[in-house]
Amino acid sequence: MNSGNGSPSSSFSKSRHPHRHKFPSNATNQSKVSTFAQRVTPPPTTGSNYNASISDFNSSQEDAQQSSNFGVLVGTCPYMCPERERIQREKLRDLAVFERLNGNPGKSSPALAVKKFCRTISSKYVQASDMRPLAVLEDTLNYLLGLLDSKEHPFEVVHDFIFDRTRSIRQDLTMQNIVSKRVIYMYEGMVKFHVISHQKLWCSMGDPNIASLHHLNMEQLTKTLSSLFNLYEANRNSNNVHENEAEFHSLYVLLNLGSHSKPMGEPLSLWFSRVSTPILKSKEMQFARRVVRSFRLCNYIDFFRTAAAQASYLQYCIMEPYINEVRSLALSCINFSGYKLHPYPLFNLSKHLMIEESDLELLCHSCGLETCTDESGNKLLHTKQTTFSHPKGGFQKYSFLGLQDYGRQS
């Protein structure tokens, strides 16, 4: 779909190519995952502009008429936003910045307006013309994901728009009870949006408003993941595993990083009991389980080595908010268990924690630890200091030496 303002480059487009995000030890896995975004509409594709969508859904109008006799709602709306909603929102001047024609807050077009999420809605009062069929929903999602790298507005503005409109897409899918394999690709795309947002919003957590967005994003990430897992089961043939299924299950495991993380309100061990053996044995899940185990055992050396060698881009987006927490735990272990007469060289520790020595010194200071310099100019960390504490205001963003070539987005 054309927004009327040119085609914005997308982080989803960037991640389609493995060389854009260099994960050397997981190249096969990265290739598989990074290409799914371009297959939100799996082959055979329906086209990428809304004119193509109109022709695609015309054939479904007869199905809609027939299905209505059985109480099944089948959408017939040919646009990203139903016409009557667009007209009403133009009158109310209720248009997001991405929906405004030539910047006019009271004027939009079928190529710009996208249906908003509605909290209170009943299928009894919804007309088929208010619902978008699958082909239109696929094209709408592709259009929204194409906005993710828009540089004209702050990321939180872009996120807020995509956040609401993807909820509307899921709402239309649910009300029409569409659970086909094509929907799996759509949900994977929406999970990917929330994962990338998880990382990007975390980088600005100092702002209370963005902290709230991060919390809401986490809620929708877990809900969308849960729905995706249900879709995998609904489309299961014997014991076959969907091509991206192991990766997305691993993302849920990594969400359990952190001291008190239970994203779906249950112990991870209980969740494991419901996961199939082929997925549990996959390299993606083995990676995620090893990372979580290393975190909980405070085995920081294994944690960083495993992350640097095997993490895919999506996995790293989940892990990044916990990287400095692991480093802080490592400093705590070294400080309390080290020998007081033998200071720990920061250069050696920086290699284990995969951080620049200068950044590590800053991290020590933020944790209340003092450093010193010996006669050779080497930076040292004295142990048994009683002033250690985790930073109350959160961590700064520090380097990760094993990941500087990954093409991470900031």
C-alpha positions as CSV (number, residue, x, y, z in Angstrom):
1,M,0.0,0.0,0.0
2,N,1.1,3.5,-0.8
3,S,0.9,6.0,1.9
4,G,0.9,9.0,-0.5
5,N,4.2,10.1,1.1
6,G,6.6,7.6,-0.4
7,S,7.4,4.1,0.9
8,P,9.2,4.3,4.2
9,S,12.0,2.0,4.8
10,S,11.2,-0.6,7.4
11,S,13.2,-2.3,10.1
12,F,11.2,-5.4,9.0
13,S,12.7,-5.0,5.5
14,K,16.2,-4.7,7.0
15,S,15.8,-7.8,9.0
16,R,14.8,-9.8,6.0
17,H,18.4,-10.1,5.1
18,P,20.7,-12.1,7.4
19,H,23.8,-10.0,6.6
20,R,22.1,-6.9,8.0
21,H,22.1,-8.5,11.5
22,K,25.2,-10.5,11.8
23,F,24.6,-13.5,14.0
24,P,27.5,-15.6,12.9
25,S,26.9,-18.7,15.0
26,N,23.2,-18.9,14.2
27,A,23.2,-18.1,10.5
28,T,20.7,-20.8,9.5
29,N,18.3,-19.9,12.2
30,Q,18.6,-16.2,11.6
31,S,17.9,-16.7,7.9
32,K,14.8,-18.6,8.6
33,V,13.4,-16.1,11.1
34,S,14.5,-12.9,9.4
35,T,12.7,-13.9,6.2
36,F,9.3,-14.5,7.7
37,A,8.4,-10.8,7.8
38,Q,8.3,-10.7,4.0
39,R,5.9,-13.6,4.1
40,V,3.3,-12.1,6.4
41,T,1.2,-13.0,3.3
42,P,2.6,-16.5,2.5
43,P,2.8,-17.5,-1.2
44,P,0.8,-17.4,-3.2
45,T,0.6,-13.7,-2.3
46,T,-2.4,-11.4,-2.7
47,G,-0.5,-8.3,-3.6
48,S,0.7,-5.3,-1.7
49,N,-1.6,-2.5,-2.6
50,Y,-5.2,-2.0,-1.6
51,N,-6.4,-2.1,-5.2
52,A,-5.2,-5.7,-5.4
53,S,-7.0,-6.4,-2.2
54,I,-10.3,-5.1,-3.6
55,S,-10.1,-7.6,-6.5
56,D,-9.1,-10.4,-4.1
57,F,-12.0,-9.9,-1.7
58,N,-14.7,-9.4,-4.4
59,S,-14.9,-13.2,-4.8
60,S,-15.6,-13.5,-1.1
61,Q,-18.8,-11.5,-1.2
62,E,-20.8,-14.5,-2.3
63,D,-19.2,-16.5,0.5
64,A,-20.3,-13.7,2.9
65,Q,-23.9,-13.9,1.7
66,Q,-24.0,-17.7,2.0
67,S,-22.2,-17.7,5.4
68,S,-24.6,-15.1,6.8
69,N,-27.3,-17.7,6.8
70,F,-25.2,-19.7,9.3
71,G,-24.4,-16.8,11.5
72,V,-20.7,-16.6,10.4
73,L,-19.4,-13.0,9.9
74,V,-17.3,-12.6,6.7
75,G,-15.9,-9.2,6.1
76,T,-16.4,-7.3,2.8
77,C,-14.6,-4.0,3.5
78,P,-12.1,-3.4,0.7
79,Y,-10.1,-0.8,2.5
80,M,-7.8,-0.6,5.5
81,C,-10.5,1.5,7.2
82,P,-14.3,1.2,6.6
83,E,-15.6,4.2,4.7
84,R,-18.1,5.2,7.3
85,E,-15.5,5.2,10.1
86,R,-13.1,7.2,8.0
87,I,-15.7,9.8,7.2
88,Q,-16.8,10.1,10.8
89,R,-13.2,10.4,12.0
90,E,-12.6,13.1,9.4
91,K,-15.5,15.1,10.8
92,L,-14.2,14.6,14.4
93,R,-10.7,15.4,13.2
94,D,-9.7,12.1,14.8
95,L,-6.8,11.2,12.5
96,A,-3.4,10.1,13.4
97,V,-0.4,11.9,11.8
98,F,0.1,8.9,9.4
99,E,-3.6,9.1,8.2
100,R,-3.7,12.8,7.3
101,L,-3.8,13.7,3.6
102,N,-1.1,16.3,3.0
103,G,-1.0,16.9,6.7
104,N,-4.6,18.0,6.9
105,P,-6.0,16.8,10.3
106,G,-9.5,16.7,8.9
107,K,-8.9,14.9,5.7
108,S,-7.7,11.3,4.9
109,S,-8.0,8.8,2.1
110,P,-8.5,5.0,1.7
111,A,-4.8,4.6,1.2
112,L,-3.9,6.3,4.5
113,A,-6.7,5.7,7.0
114,V,-6.5,2.5,9.1
115,K,-9.3,1.1,11.2
116,K,-9.0,1.9,14.9
117,F,-9.2,-0.7,17.7
118,C,-12.6,-0.6,19.5
119,R,-12.8,-1.8,23.1
120,T,-16.6,-2.4,23.2
121,I,-17.8,-4.2,20.1
122,S,-20.4,-7.0,19.5
123,S,-20.9,-9.1,16.5
124,K,-24.6,-8.6,16.8
125,Y,-24.2,-5.0,15.7
126,V,-21.4,-5.2,13.3
127,Q,-22.0,-5.3,9.6
128,A,-20.0,-7.2,7.1
129,S,-18.9,-3.9,5.5
130,D,-17.2,-3.0,8.8
131,M,-15.0,-6.1,8.7
132,R,-11.9,-6.5,6.5
133,P,-11.4,-9.9,4.9
134,L,-8.2,-11.8,5.3
135,A,-6.5,-10.4,2.1
136,V,-7.1,-6.8,3.2
137,L,-6.0,-7.5,6.7
138,E,-2.7,-9.0,5.4
139,D,-2.1,-5.9,3.2
140,T,-3.0,-3.6,6.1
141,L,-0.5,-5.3,8.3
142,N,2.3,-5.1,5.7
143,Y,1.5,-1.4,5.4
144,L,1.7,-0.8,9.1
145,L,5.0,-2.8,9.5
146,G,6.4,-0.6,6.7
147,L,6.0,2.4,9.0
148,L,8.2,1.0,11.7
149,D,11.3,2.8,10.6
150,S,9.7,6.2,10.0
151,K,12.1,8.9,10.9
152,E,9.7,11.8,10.7
153,H,8.3,11.1,14.1
154,P,9.6,9.9,17.5
155,F,9.5,6.1,17.8
156,E,6.8,6.3,20.6
157,V,4.5,8.1,18.1
158,V,5.1,5.4,15.5
159,H,4.7,2.6,18.1
160,D,1.4,4.1,19.4
161,F,-0.1,4.1,15.9
162,I,1.0,0.6,15.0
163,F,0.1,-0.7,18.5
164,D,-3.5,0.4,18.2
165,R,-4.0,-0.6,14.5
166,T,-2.6,-4.1,14.9
167,R,-5.0,-4.7,17.8
168,S,-7.7,-3.8,15.4
169,I,-6.4,-6.4,12.9
170,R,-6.5,-9.1,15.6
171,Q,-10.0,-8.0,16.5
172,D,-11.2,-8.4,13.0
173,L,-9.5,-11.8,12.7
174,T,-11.1,-13.0,16.0
175,M,-14.6,-11.8,15.1
176,Q,-14.5,-13.6,11.8
177,N,-12.9,-16.7,13.4
178,I,-10.1,-16.8,10.9
179,V,-7.4,-19.3,12.1
180,S,-5.8,-20.4,8.9
181,K,-2.0,-20.9,8.4
182,R,-1.9,-17.4,6.7
183,V,-2.9,-16.0,10.0
184,I,0.1,-17.6,11.7
185,Y,2.4,-15.4,9.5
186,M,0.4,-12.3,10.5
187,Y,0.7,-13.1,14.2
188,E,4.4,-13.7,13.8
189,G,4.8,-10.3,12.2
190,M,2.8,-8.7,15.1
191,V,4.9,-10.5,17.7
192,K,8.0,-9.3,16.0
193,F,6.7,-5.7,16.1
194,H,6.2,-6.0,19.9
195,V,9.6,-7.6,20.4
196,I,11.4,-4.8,18.6
197,S,9.3,-2.3,20.5
198,H,10.2,-4.0,23.8
199,Q,13.9,-3.2,23.1
200,K,13.4,0.2,21.6
201,L,11.1,1.5,24.3
202,W,13.4,0.1,27.0
203,C,16.2,2.4,25.8
204,S,14.0,5.4,26.8
205,M,12.6,4.0,30.1
206,G,13.8,7.2,31.9
207,D,10.6,8.9,30.6
208,P,7.6,7.9,32.8
209,N,5.3,8.1,29.7
210,I,7.5,5.7,27.7
211,A,7.8,3.4,30.8
212,S,4.0,3.1,30.6
213,L,4.1,2.3,26.9
214,H,6.7,-0.4,27.6
215,H,4.4,-2.0,30.2
216,L,1.4,-2.0,27.8
217,N,3.6,-3.3,25.0
218,M,4.7,-6.2,27.3
219,E,1.0,-7.0,28.0
220,Q,0.2,-7.2,24.3
221,L,3.4,-9.1,23.5
222,T,2.4,-11.9,25.9
223,K,-1.2,-11.9,24.7
224,T,-0.2,-12.0,21.0
225,L,2.4,-14.8,21.8
226,S,-0.3,-16.8,23.5
227,S,-2.6,-16.5,20.6
228,L,0.2,-17.4,18.2
229,F,0.8,-20.6,20.2
230,N,-2.9,-21.5,19.9
231,L,-2.7,-20.9,16.1
232,Y,0.2,-23.3,15.9
233,E,-1.9,-26.0,17.6
234,A,-5.0,-25.2,15.5
235,N,-3.0,-25.8,12.3
236,R,-1.0,-28.7,13.6
237,N,-0.7,-31.7,11.2
238,S,0.4,-34.8,13.2
239,N,3.7,-33.8,14.9
240,N,4.9,-31.3,12.4
241,V,6.4,-28.1,13.7
242,H,5.9,-24.8,11.9
243,E,9.1,-23.3,10.4
244,N,9.3,-20.5,12.9
245,E,7.6,-22.1,15.9
246,A,10.7,-23.0,17.9
247,E,12.0,-19.4,17.6
248,F,8.8,-17.9,18.9
249,H,8.6,-20.4,21.8
250,S,12.1,-19.4,22.7
251,L,11.1,-15.8,22.9
252,Y,8.6,-16.6,25.6
253,V,11.3,-18.5,27.6
254,L,13.6,-15.4,27.3
255,L,10.8,-13.2,28.7
256,N,11.3,-15.1,31.9
257,L,14.7,-13.5,32.4
258,G,14.8,-11.2,35.3
259,S,14.5,-11.7,39.0
260,H,10.7,-11.9,39.2
261,S,9.6,-12.4,35.6
262,K,6.4,-14.5,35.0
263,P,5.0,-13.0,31.8
264,M,2.0,-15.3,31.7
265,G,1.5,-15.7,35.4
266,E,2.8,-19.3,35.8
267,P,6.1,-21.0,36.5
268,L,8.3,-21.7,33.5
269,S,8.5,-25.4,34.5
270,L,4.8,-25.8,34.2
271,W,4.8,-24.1,30.8
272,F,7.5,-26.5,29.7
273,S,5.3,-29.5,30.5
274,R,2.9,-28.4,27.7
275,V,5.5,-27.9,25.0
276,S,6.0,-30.6,22.5
277,T,9.3,-32.6,22.5
278,P,10.4,-31.5,19.0
279,I,10.3,-27.9,20.1
280,L,12.0,-28.6,23.4
281,K,14.8,-30.3,21.6
282,S,15.2,-27.5,19.0
283,K,18.4,-25.4,19.1
284,E,16.4,-22.2,19.6
285,M,14.8,-23.6,22.8
286,Q,18.1,-25.1,24.0
287,F,19.7,-21.7,23.6
288,A,16.9,-20.0,25.5
289,R,16.9,-22.5,28.4
290,R,20.7,-22.3,28.7
291,V,20.6,-18.5,28.9
292,V,17.8,-18.5,31.6
293,R,19.7,-21.2,33.5
294,S,22.9,-19.2,33.4
295,F,21.1,-16.1,34.5
296,R,19.5,-17.8,37.5
297,L,22.8,-19.5,38.5
298,C,24.7,-16.2,38.1
299,N,27.0,-17.9,35.6
300,Y,27.7,-14.6,33.8
301,I,30.6,-16.0,31.7
302,D,28.4,-18.7,30.1
303,F,25.5,-16.2,29.8
304,F,27.5,-13.8,27.7
305,R,29.4,-16.4,25.7
306,T,26.2,-18.1,24.7
307,A,24.4,-14.8,23.9
308,A,27.2,-13.6,21.7
309,A,27.6,-16.9,19.8
310,Q,24.0,-17.9,19.3
311,A,21.4,-15.2,19.8
312,S,19.2,-14.2,16.8
313,Y,18.1,-10.6,16.4
314,L,14.7,-11.2,18.0
315,Q,16.2,-13.1,20.9
316,Y,18.7,-10.3,21.5
317,C,15.9,-7.7,21.5
318,I,14.3,-9.7,24.4
319,M,17.6,-10.1,26.2
320,E,19.0,-6.6,26.0
321,P,17.0,-5.1,28.9
322,Y,18.6,-7.8,31.2
323,I,22.2,-7.6,30.0
324,N,23.2,-4.9,32.5
325,E,21.3,-6.7,35.3
326,V,23.5,-9.8,34.7
327,R,26.6,-7.5,34.7
328,S,25.5,-6.0,38.0
329,L,25.0,-9.5,39.5
330,A,28.5,-10.4,38.3
331,L,29.9,-7.3,40.1
332,S,28.0,-8.3,43.2
333,C,29.4,-11.8,43.2
334,I,33.0,-10.7,42.6
335,N,32.8,-7.9,45.2
336,F,31.5,-10.2,48.0
337,S,33.5,-13.3,47.1
338,G,36.8,-11.8,46.0
339,Y,40.0,-11.7,48.1
340,K,40.4,-8.2,49.6
341,L,44.2,-8.1,49.1
342,H,43.9,-9.0,45.4
343,P,42.0,-6.3,43.4
344,Y,40.3,-7.6,40.3
345,P,41.6,-6.1,37.0
346,L,38.8,-4.3,35.1
347,F,40.4,-5.3,31.8
348,N,40.0,-9.0,32.5
349,L,36.5,-8.5,33.8
350,S,35.5,-6.4,30.8
351,K,36.3,-9.4,28.6
352,H,34.1,-11.7,30.6
353,L,31.2,-9.2,30.6
354,M,31.8,-8.2,26.9
355,I,31.9,-4.5,27.7
356,E,34.3,-1.7,27.1
357,E,36.7,-1.2,30.1
358,S,35.6,2.5,30.3
359,D,31.9,1.5,30.4
360,L,32.6,-1.1,33.0
361,E,34.2,1.5,35.2
362,L,31.1,3.7,34.9
363,L,28.9,0.7,35.7
364,C,31.0,0.0,38.9
365,H,30.5,3.6,40.0
366,S,26.8,3.4,39.3
367,C,26.7,0.3,41.6
368,G,28.5,2.2,44.3
369,L,31.9,0.5,43.8
370,E,35.1,2.4,43.7
371,T,37.9,1.6,41.3
372,C,41.6,2.5,41.4
373,T,44.7,2.6,39.2
374,D,47.9,0.7,39.9
375,E,51.4,2.0,39.1
376,S,51.2,0.5,35.6
377,G,48.0,2.4,34.8
378,N,45.8,-0.6,35.1
379,K,42.2,-0.1,36.4
380,L,41.4,-2.3,39.4
381,L,38.3,-3.2,41.4
382,H,38.8,-3.6,45.1
383,T,36.6,-6.3,46.6
384,K,34.7,-6.5,49.9
385,Q,33.3,-3.0,49.5
386,T,30.2,-2.5,51.6
387,T,28.7,0.2,49.3
388,F,27.4,-2.0,46.5
389,S,23.9,-1.4,45.4
390,H,21.9,-1.8,42.2
391,P,21.3,1.6,40.5
392,K,17.9,2.9,41.7
393,G,17.3,4.9,38.5
394,G,18.0,2.0,36.2
395,F,21.0,1.3,34.1
396,Q,22.6,3.3,31.3
397,K,23.1,1.8,27.9
398,Y,26.5,0.3,27.7
399,S,28.5,-1.4,25.0
400,F,28.3,-5.1,24.1
401,L,31.6,-6.0,22.5
402,G,30.3,-9.2,20.9
403,L,27.4,-7.5,19.2
404,Q,28.7,-4.3,17.7
405,D,28.4,-5.7,14.1
406,Y,24.8,-6.9,14.6
407,G,23.2,-3.8,13.1
408,R,21.1,-3.2,16.2
409,Q,18.6,-0.4,16.0
410,S,18.7,2.3,18.6
